Amino acid sequence: MPNFKHIVKVKPDEEKRLYRIFKELEKQGESEIKGMDTEWHSTMRKFGIRTKKISGEHGFIDEPWIQRDGINGVKAHLIRVKKDVECVEIPGNNISFFHFKRRRII
């Protein structure tokens, strides 16, 4: 396991949706989820629990934008990494580690 403070562990074989979110954050800096089926509820809960310290205390991830349809329906979620933050995947044996770090903007 890498010795970094701001990492999130994801098992790519078991948590495919969560791995997709973090992979999009690494490549594009944002991840958009359209059509919130019931299958996504547990994934979004895991995302919130695992990124609580990263998004709250240190502010690496912005709060997700939620587009609502009517009173209870959710159309889409948009998750973004802040502009001065870089997300890097460090592959392990069965686990991928996503390391969040600040980059210097000149």
TABELSUL-V374815 format. One record per residue. N is the residue number from 0. SS is DSSP state (~ for helix, > for strand, _ for the rest). BURIAL is + if it has 9 or more other ideal C-beta (glycine too) atoms within 8 Angstrom, else -. Layout:
N & SS & BURIAL
N & SS & BURIAL
//
This chain:
0 & _ & -
1 & _ & -
2 & _ & -
3 & _ & -
4 & _ & -
5 & _ & +
6 & > & +
7 & > & +
8 & > & -
9 & > & +
10 & _ & +
11 & _ & -
12 & _ & -
13 & _ & -
14 & _ & +
15 & ~ & -
16 & ~ & +
17 & ~ & +
18 & ~ & +
19 & ~ & +
20 & ~ & +
21 & ~ & +
22 & ~ & +
23 & ~ & +
24 & ~ & +
25 & ~ & +
26 & ~ & -
27 & _ & -
28 & _ & -
29 & > & +
30 & > & +
31 & > & -
32 & > & +
33 & > & -
34 & _ & -
35 & _ & +
36 & _ & -
37 & _ & -
38 & ~ & -
39 & ~ & +
40 & ~ & -
41 & ~ & -
42 & ~ & +
43 & ~ & +
44 & ~ & -
45 & ~ & +
46 & ~ & +
47 & ~ & -
48 & ~ & -
49 & ~ & +
50 & _ & +
51 & ~ & -
52 & ~ & -
53 & ~ & +
54 & ~ & +
55 & ~ & -
56 & _ & -
57 & _ & +
58 & _ & -
59 & _ & +
60 & > & +
61 & _ & -
62 & _ & -
63 & _ & -
64 & > & -
65 & > & -
66 & > & +
67 & > & -
68 & > & -
69 & _ & -
70 & _ & -
71 & _ & -
72 & > & -
73 & > & +
74 & > & +
75 & > & +
76 & > & +
77 & > & +
78 & > & +
79 & > & +
80 & > & +
81 & _ & +
82 & _ & -
83 & _ & -
84 & > & +
85 & > & -
86 & > & +
87 & > & -
88 & > & +
89 & > & +
90 & > & -
91 & _ & -
92 & _ & -
93 & _ & -
94 & _ & -
95 & > & +
96 & > & +
97 & > & +
98 & > & +
99 & > & +
100 & > & +
101 & > & -
102 & _ & -
103 & _ & -
104 & _ & -
105 & _ & -
//
